[in-house]
Amino acid sequence: MEKTVARNIVKGGGFLFNHSHFSEIFIPEEFNDEQKMMANATQDFIDKEVLPYVERIDALEEGLMPSILSKAGNLGLLGVNIPEQYGGLGMSFNTGMLIADIIASTGSFTTAFGAHTGIGTLPILYYGDETQKEKYLPKLSSGEWKACYCLTEPDSGSDANAAKTKAVLSEDQQNYLITGQKMWISNAGFADLFIVFAKIEDDKNLTAFIVEKSFGGITMNDEERKMGIKGSSTRQVFFNDTKVPVENMLSNRQNGFKIAVNILNIGRIKLGCGVINACKQIASQSTNYANDRKQFGVSISSFGAIKQKLSQMASKTFAIESASYRAGQNIDDQVDVLMAQGHPEDIAKLKGVEQFAIEAAIIKVYGSDVLNEIADQGVQIYGGMGFSEEAPMARAYRDARIAKIYEGTNEINRMLLVGMIIKKITKGEFNLAEELDFFKTGMNHENAFVSASLSKEYKAVKDLKKATLMIMGKALEGYGSKINEEQEVLINISEMVIETYVAESTLLRTLKLIDQSGEASAELFINLTKLYLFDAVRKSKNAGYEALACMIDEDTHLDSLLTVMDQLTAYNHVNTSRLSRDIAEEMILQNKFPYTLYS
């Protein structure tokens, strides 16, 4: 088997147009000892400082959440990606992803942590001048100060640039007076620092400001009563001629919208990664309950229907984990390339994330969907107890739901990611016509990278790419510049794009594990990959069918395209019952999620 392949510079979205070798991707089994120590320290912190107090956190006990954040700051968890010169640990982007993954099981704390370390801190790290960084980042990385992000308004959710909050320059030109209303602001109740977006005069685009609570002119409504993440502080914030020194403008005038977009890209990918440990926890709890719960004289874990649910939890968690860390390492690699080319570190990091905005949206959508599905199945396995607040599933179910909404709704992200791919095609970055030559040349497959046990899966992933590009090509041919108006078709295309990326990531991870330790040692991962891929192909086929039916009116033409779709989604000879039982039996034996990475 080929062991080494020249490493390519990967482009965001390029997975649809190229076929990566497994040696070119990072898998979480390759985290080094320092990263594993960070993961274990984070888990230990969660076990001791968060999970024992979830009831008190959900009751919004005064001072509890900020005190836990302060303890996280003392351990360095709030400054993982902040350079050492500003009081942080200066670790890689993928290490920050790892910490977000481990924090994922904590519900309300996950939101508070993410709002502080992500959208609350990163605008200053990436867009602040040196004075702003030196003044604020040490306080934020230590947890001395807590941060929040004030973008959303009553009339501007997904359309952030429609915000009405105003910033008026004072007569002496020393301050901006900010007036307006923000809503759904996480951490607002205890934040010391607010990243605030407002418009100056009749500007088209927003401008961002760093606002200290001590500046005054800030009032708030009571805490929102929410369906889930009840312990996270969420308030409406009112700015009433809040006096902000001119030097606290973040970046340049009208650069606020760009800041918001780029910071949300980071938030999206970390949110998608930040479901993994929650998924594992739910799977472990569900396995434990299924082993203990007796019906008809036996444990319910012996039933095929329960095994099917457990195995789906495991395969989809394995999939989002594979995709997340593949993308995270792509970002780190891109940052290294840009820094080697002479870009400053902060610019390199911004451009690195921006390059993989498509993958960030994919991971956000897929991760949040998977978390919600797994939480729902957890409730179902618990049965009546799943509906009781005395069992852990009720909180997990409620807390999961927000993930499909914040950092941009999944619907917005689906259309966004397809739009970004189409933009790259129209700019000539990718050659769609060349990729669609298979209509003329046939559908041949080279299996140089593949173990015998996964040759069908390798072919299935290549065919998924062709199917996705075929649908995208037909959409561009039929709708042209008006394609963005066809949201139903875009959402179907996005389903295919997402499943293709996640399927390839899962397959490449397993191929790498086989290369490292052999097929016998990788049997569990082979089963997880096959089970996931069967579901991915089925979903893609349905999405492709629906998209074609929406686009093509003439029956003969539609029939011919559906026939091609059938050929490209012919991954059917899979005994999913056997796969499900083999995976679930490993979980039942271990009484938890079937593999461990960090201990």
Beta strands, then each sheet from edge to edge (+ up, - down):
strand 1: 147-150
strand 2: 166-169
strand 3: 175-186
strand 4: 193-200
strand 5: 207-212
strand 6: 218-220
strand 7: 234-245
strand 8: 249-250
strand 9: 294-295
strand 10: 298-299
sheet 1: 1+ 4+ 2+ 3- 7+ 6-
sheet 2: 1+ 4+ 5- 8+
sheet 3: 9+ 10-
end
